[in-house]
């Protein structure tokens, strides 16, 4: 990708040593995330700054009273490059201290809210050594997989057990036949979970038995929550299995992080399933699926705020959350994302009373008048006459 | 949305009772998922069928020998409607038996691989009673949240503690001031995790103390893996907290499912963070981030197969996975997604020997000649002369 023009370079921010006396723990630096943003040259500087704020403190900087937060926590736009065709590469220095040591929180700070904006792609992240040390990367890697396959200087080979719906015994037979063809690894189809037709335990035992004494290795697919996955790895290990399949975006980054740390002898093969989650309609994802999962209330960025959901999307989302069903309680819609006090009447008329209004940054803007501003918010909601 | 024309209606498939004698467990029906697909009228029928296969057995139907799998497990195109402007609504009846009882597996079967296709949006899902019963939906819902707030007939109010970087004590003070303004709920900013500047335990104790004896309720944000979240809820509950914040797409659907089931007295507020994950560049997500997390090998859909990644994306992805770093082992790229034996030489020249080739459906097409076809695959890889 050719960078046509470097239009802004605010400062060299990587790495920034801790200059103040504030205690941010052991992680004191910043790391650079690159976002590709659709914009024009007149608006890109403001858009870049908005991303830096969204991915760090998520509130108006004017409302921040603590100078150490402004200095050390707020994201900083490092530079902006025009990539041509209306796309800019924006590099933002994010504070490592905001990550803690958690994989999901890393994603959250990289792209949590910004992923909801249609004009942005998270294009790159420079992983600094302190994050490499926290997460650790592959415990076995290419060399470890080559050792498992006893194969050097050539590509490794792999095939997949499918279709789902076959019994464990039939999958085991299939594994035998692949092994007879000399394949290095056999993975479960990523659709194989713990279904009744081939429960994980039966499948692993059948496939391990089918491959016993052979060079071919079987990689079962993990599913369920962390407890279930731990039990699955433990069972697989008892059957002599040393490599497993996991879909990080389905399992959750923190789940995978815990497994990798907890089972250092196991190698992990990552599956990209659900790598394109943005193309679930928001009303379905947030209104229906989050509710189905047990959310009693669902936050979403309402129309007219910082995010691009249309009124129609918001209406459908709230309707899905509140849809009466005999088999499920209703969930409370929580419109948010840059709401102001001035919009309270309009928003209440739009959503009706079975709603929770969430206003954050706009109240905090009142600073020393926070309580009064909050009281104005709550009394306005209480006094509202619905149209 | 207006449906202009109903162009195909193959069959009425919902619900389908189990007709055969095969044991699929207690879940024997199908449920309808609606996908909006960009296509033209000449190709939409084939594209719809491809999605039905991708989201069920993920292999050529000609290679499936078990009639009960073809009948009861393979996705069925129920109907296709032309929405105009080159978009079609495709309804596919998926087999409930493929879900098991797991939240992440539900997402996997709904949209796992298809999320990687740029031409498809998951637009709707009809949740049948058997899935509502499995997942359970809100345990408290609107009525339960109203009881917590002791508020009827009006909208509820909520604000947020931020910015991150403040100490627990200062967040507690902020909570006091919001409470003095009469807000019903105060949530953590979703960026607040377990950082050194306001560790979860300190923050919860400070905010709970600040609100003790007041009507306002504090909702702390959960982070980390299932173990960590369980400990966080337990600690919060000891402080009298009965409602928490969770981001299902960061935590993983199975994680949230376990928490909702495990803490029936707690109400859950869902945050949409990371709801737009598709716009992470694939080379970054799969090549860099999965590796950072500890994946020893990473599967991805290679160019020229069933998915739309370009050769350049694939090259960058493999390069990121194999990039030499002193602080991290290299991960093995595993190109997949509709590869055939005929493409082995080309793929090997493209990726070089530090690669694992994954061929599934195309080998299974050989049926009774599976072992011979596999042997042809493995010997071709072993004998390849890299250009």
Interface residues (C-beta under 8 A of the other chain):
Chain A: X23 X24 X25 X26 X27 X36 X56 X57 X58 X59 X64 X66 X68 X69 X72 X73 X74 X97 X98 X99 X100 X102 X103 X104 X105 X107 X108 X109 X111 X112 X113 X114 X115 X116 X117 X118 X120 X121 X122 X123 X124 X125 X127 X129 X131 X132 X133 X135 X136 X137 X138 X139 X140 X141 X142 X143 X144 X145 X153 X154 X155 X156 X157 X158 X159 X160 X162 X163 X164 X165 X166 X170 X174 X177 X178 X180 X181 X182 X183 X184 X185 X187 X189 X190 X191 X193 X194 X195 X196 X197 X223 X224 X225 X226 X227 X228 X243 X246 X247 X248 X249 X250 X251 X252 X253 X254 X255 X256 X257 X258 X260 X261 X267 X268 X269 X270 X271 X272 X273 X274 X275 X276 X277 X278 X279 X280 X281 X282 X284 X285 X286 X288 X289 X290 X291 X292 X293 X294 X295 X296 X297 X298 X299 X300 X301 X322 X325 X327 X328 X329 X330 X331 X332 X334 X336 X348 X351 X352 X353 X354 X355 X356 X357 X358 X359 X360 X361 X363 X364 X370 X371 X372 X373 X374 X375 X376 X377 X378 X379 X381 X382 X384
Chain B: X23 X24 X25 X26 X27 X36 X56 X57 X58 X59 X64 X66 X68 X69 X72 X73 X74 X97 X98 X99 X100 X102 X103 X104 X105 X107 X108 X109 X111 X112 X113 X114 X115 X116 X117 X118 X120 X121 X122 X123 X124 X125 X127 X129 X131 X132 X133 X135 X136 X137 X138 X139 X140 X141 X142 X143 X144 X145 X153 X154 X155 X156 X157 X158 X159 X160 X162 X163 X164 X165 X166 X170 X174 X177 X178 X180 X181 X182 X183 X184 X185 X187 X189 X190 X191 X193 X194 X195 X196 X197 X223 X224 X225 X226 X227 X228 X243 X246 X247 X248 X249 X250 X251 X252 X253 X254 X255 X256 X257 X258 X260 X261 X267 X268 X269 X270 X271 X272 X273 X274 X275 X276 X277 X278 X279 X280 X281 X282 X284 X285 X286 X288 X289 X290 X291 X292 X293 X294 X295 X296 X297 X298 X299 X300 X301 X322 X325 X327 X328 X329 X330 X331 X332 X334 X336 X348 X351 X352 X353 X354 X355 X356 X357 X358 X359 X360 X361 X363 X364 X370 X371 X372 X373 X374 X375 X376 X377 X378 X379 X381 X382 X384
